[in-house]
Amino acid sequence: MSDSEVKRLRRISNPRRRREYLLSRAVIRQALTQIFALPLNDWEITERDNALPSITNLPSPVFYSLSHSDSEINFVLADRAIGIDVEVIKPRKNLCELAQQFMHPDELTSLGTPADVWFFYRTWSAKEAYFKALSCEEQVSTVLSDVPIWTVLHKDTWQQTDLTDEQFSRIVVVQS
């Protein structure tokens, strides 16, 4: 592990979060090694505050995204902008309050139906994945509650893959 990874790991006190952090870095290195055929220990990963870690020695330009929730870790690579989000699906008493923080007004009208938990998590994951696929400059100017995500993802500029099951909401968003 790099110095910045060790430093970040030391700041994580929760045992489950420490385990997720370590496993996520192992997943990143394993995936990169399989794709680029470099040894596991050769990857130069530098932690950044509130951002995906930087991998400074990628042999070719590549986009990547990382997400983890409740011990599930997902890492994706592509030759164009990509984002992934995974969320464990669990009942929430404050579903509508949370939705107000990130849903577009048109999306909020879909809550309250029998499928509202599924819609909530799929929308949350889609927005998170979309946000992760944006450049840092675009992220700064993007307010997710202003984005009607299902309209955005059905245009020609983005594609989405929904891998949601009974336990996890998983959405991958890639630029067309």
N, C-alpha and C positions, 0 to 999 in steps of 0.2 A: 504494500500500500504506500501511496505517496505521503509526504509530510502533511499536506493539507487534509488528506483523508483521515489520517491518524488523529490530527487535531480536532476534526469534526466529530469523529467517533468518541473521543474523550468527553465531548460536551453532551453526549446523549446518555442520560441516566436510566431511562426506562429500558428494562431488559428486552422486551419485545421489539422496541424501536431499534435498539442496538443490533439485534439479530437481523432485522429487516435491512438495516443499512449495510451490514457486512455481506448478506446474501445478495443484495442488489449490486454491490461492487463486483462480486464474484460472477454474477450473471452478465454484467457488462463486459468484463474481461473475457469470459468464455465465448460470448457471441462474437466479439471482435476477433478473437483468435481463430474461430471457425471461419469467419468471412475472409480475413486478411492473412491468415497463416503466419502470424507472429506469435512468439511465446507469451504466455499469460502475464509474465512479470515485465514485459516490455512496454506496456501501455502507460502513458503519462496522463494521469487523471488529476485534474486540479479542481478542488471544490470552489464554488462561488456562492455568495450569500443570495438566498432566495432565487436560485436559478439552477438549471441542470448543470452538472459538472462539465468542465471543459476537457476534451480529449485532444491534447495538443499535437500528438504524433500520428494522426490518421493518415494512411498512405494515399488516400484520394478524398476529394470532397464528398462528404456524406452527412446526411441529416439523421438525427436520432432523438428518441424520446424515451422517458422512463416513468413508470408509475408503479406504486405498490399500495396495497390495502389489505389489512388483516392477513398478513403473511403471504399474499399472492404478489408476485413480482413480474412485471411485463416490461420488456425492452424491445424497441423496434428500430430498424435502420432502413433508410431509403435514399434514393438519389435525388429526392426533392423534399420539400417541407413536409414533415410528418409529426403527428402528435398522438399519444395514447393516454387513456385514463381508465383506471379500474377503481371501482368502489364496491365495498361489501354492501349487499342489500339487507337492510334491517329496518324494522318498524321505527318510526320516529313520531313523537308526540307533536313536535314543532315543525312538521313538514311544510306547512304554508308559510311560516315565518322564515324558514331557511330559503324557500323558493323565492320569496320577495327580494332576497339579496342578489340573485343571479338570473332570474327568469324575466324574459320580455313580457310586457302586459298581455300579448296574444297567447303566450304559453301559460300564463297564470290561469286563464279561463279553462284550461284542460284539467286543472287540479279539482279534486272533489268527486271525481268519477271512481268507479271500482278499481280501475287500473292506475290510480294516481301515484302509488308508490313506484310502480314500474316506470311510468312517465317521468316522475321526479328524478329517479336515478339515471335513466337513459339520457335525459336532457342535461343533467349535471355532468355526466361523463362526456357527452358530446361537446359541451361548451369547454370543459377543461382540456379535452384533446385538441379542439380547434385553437384554443388560446396557446397551448404548448407548441403548435405548429407555426404560429406567427413569429416573425422576427422580434427581437427585443424592442426595436423602435415601434413596431405595430402594437406590441403588448402594452406599452406605456399609454397609447392613445385609445385602447379598446376597453369599453365598459360592457361586460357580458350581459347585463340587463338590457342593453340597447340592441343586442344581437338576437334576432329571431332565428335560432340555430338551425331548425329544420328547413327553413327557407334558404339559408346560406348554403347548407350542405346539399341541397338539391339543384344548385346551379352548376354550371360547367367547370367552375374553378376549383371545386373541392369534391372529393369522394369520401364516403364514410363506410366503414365496415362495423357492423354491430355484432359482437360476440357475447352478448348478454345471456346468462343462464339464470337458474333459480337462486344462485348464491351471489353472483357478482354481475355488476354492470360493467361491460368492457366495450369501449368504442375506440376505433382507430380512424383518424382523419388524415388524409394525404392530399396535397395539392395536385390538381390535374395537370 
